[in-house]
């Protein structure tokens, strides 16, 4: 496993290619500064903890 993947502020680009929003099944944008994966369609931001995206809608932050 690459060291970059283990860094909380970074996510493996290959993982980003396959992940989709569990609500809309749409594309996610990576917000490096916030450490989140953002679904514009669902207006949710999924947290990344210890380099692992938490893809549960109940764990996501609502976007205004």
C-alpha positions as CSV (number, residue, x, y, z in Angstrom):
1,X,0.0,0.0,0.0
2,X,1.4,3.4,-0.9
3,X,2.4,5.8,1.9
4,X,0.3,8.5,0.1
5,X,-2.9,6.5,0.7
6,X,-2.2,6.3,4.4
7,X,-2.0,10.1,4.7
8,X,-5.3,11.5,6.0
9,X,-5.2,14.6,3.7
10,X,-4.7,12.4,0.6
11,X,-6.8,9.8,-1.2
12,X,-5.5,7.4,-3.8
13,X,-6.6,8.8,-7.2
14,X,-7.5,5.2,-8.4
15,X,-10.0,5.1,-5.5
16,X,-11.6,8.4,-6.6
17,X,-12.2,7.0,-10.1
18,X,-14.4,4.2,-8.8
19,X,-16.2,5.8,-5.8
20,X,-19.7,7.3,-6.4
21,X,-22.2,9.0,-4.2
22,X,-24.3,6.3,-2.5
23,X,-27.4,8.5,-2.7
24,X,-27.2,9.7,-6.3
25,X,-24.7,7.3,-7.8
26,X,-23.1,10.4,-9.2
27,X,-19.6,11.7,-9.4
28,X,-17.7,12.9,-6.2
29,X,-15.3,15.8,-6.1
30,X,-12.3,15.7,-3.7
31,X,-11.9,18.7,-1.4
32,X,-8.4,18.2,-0.2
33,X,-8.5,21.2,2.2
34,X,-11.6,20.0,4.0
35,X,-10.7,16.3,3.7
36,X,-14.0,15.4,2.2
37,X,-15.6,13.9,-0.9
38,X,-18.4,16.2,-2.1
39,X,-21.5,15.1,-3.9
40,X,-23.0,18.2,-5.5
41,X,-26.1,16.3,-6.6
42,X,-27.0,15.1,-3.0
43,X,-25.5,18.2,-1.4
44,X,-23.5,16.1,0.9
45,X,-19.8,16.0,1.9
46,X,-18.5,12.6,3.0
47,X,-15.6,12.7,5.5
48,X,-12.2,11.0,5.0
49,X,-10.8,9.6,8.2
50,X,-7.3,8.2,8.3
51,X,-7.3,8.0,4.5
52,X,-10.5,6.1,4.3
53,X,-13.7,7.7,2.8
54,X,-16.7,7.2,5.0
55,X,-19.5,6.7,2.4
56,X,-22.4,6.6,4.8
57,X,-25.1,9.3,4.2
58,X,-25.7,9.5,7.9
59,X,-22.0,10.4,8.5
60,X,-22.0,13.0,5.7
61,X,-22.2,16.8,6.3
62,X,-25.0,18.6,4.6
63,X,-24.1,21.4,2.2
64,X,-26.1,24.6,2.0
